[in-house]
Amino acid sequence: MSAAKVNAGVKISAELKRELQTVAQREDRTLSKLCEILLAWSLKQLDTAGDSLTLQKLTVGKNKRS
């Protein structure tokens, strides 16, 4: 049995939404599912790093899209 799902509304830029929609479409996922996957992964990374500032420092320069 899967865990109950709840809504979590966030405000993001229109550009970020377009980028997420593009990735979701490319991966044949819904935008909601892609965001769930990314948030779960990000939370694990944040837990490992200890805090968001450290996480940002660890990921600087590793962005393939730059």
VMD Tcl script that draws the C-alpha trace (Angstrom):
set ca {
  {0.00 0.00 0.00}
  {1.44 3.40 -0.95}
  {1.57 6.40 1.35}
  {-1.22 8.95 1.19}
  {-0.48 11.91 -1.07}
  {-1.03 15.55 -0.09}
  {-0.87 18.80 -2.03}
  {2.12 21.08 -1.51}
  {1.72 24.29 -3.47}
  {4.85 26.30 -4.28}
  {5.39 29.42 -6.35}
  {8.07 29.12 -9.02}
  {9.01 31.24 -12.00}
  {7.30 30.64 -15.31}
  {10.69 29.79 -16.82}
  {11.40 27.11 -14.21}
  {7.95 25.61 -14.78}
  {8.57 25.46 -18.53}
  {11.91 23.74 -17.96}
  {10.35 21.21 -15.59}
  {7.52 20.54 -18.04}
  {10.06 19.95 -20.81}
  {11.94 17.40 -18.71}
  {8.72 15.73 -17.57}
  {7.55 15.38 -21.17}
  {10.94 14.04 -22.29}
  {10.80 11.42 -19.51}
  {7.12 10.61 -20.14}
  {6.15 11.68 -16.61}
  {3.64 14.10 -15.21}
  {4.96 17.37 -13.87}
  {3.71 16.34 -10.44}
  {5.61 13.02 -10.50}
  {8.81 14.67 -11.70}
  {8.61 17.23 -8.90}
  {7.99 14.47 -6.36}
  {11.08 12.59 -7.58}
  {13.23 15.73 -7.54}
  {12.05 16.83 -4.10}
  {12.65 13.40 -2.57}
  {16.15 13.23 -4.07}
  {16.90 16.80 -3.02}
  {15.85 16.11 0.55}
  {18.27 13.16 0.72}
  {21.06 15.38 -0.61}
  {20.19 18.10 1.91}
  {20.22 15.60 4.75}
  {23.66 14.40 3.68}
  {25.03 17.95 3.32}
  {23.58 19.08 6.63}
  {22.12 22.40 5.49}
  {21.08 24.17 2.30}
  {24.07 26.54 2.19}
  {26.51 23.63 2.31}
  {24.49 21.80 -0.33}
  {24.65 24.82 -2.64}
  {28.42 25.08 -2.15}
  {28.87 21.38 -2.93}
  {26.92 21.60 -6.19}
  {28.42 24.82 -7.59}
  {30.13 24.11 -10.90}
  {28.47 20.73 -11.41}
  {25.53 22.03 -13.44}
  {25.57 20.38 -16.90}
  {23.21 23.02 -18.33}
  {25.58 25.94 -17.70}
}
mol new
graphics top color blue
foreach p $ca { graphics top sphere $p radius 0.5 }
foreach p [lrange $ca 0 end-1] q [lrange $ca 1 end] { graphics top cylinder $p $q radius 0.2 }
display resetview
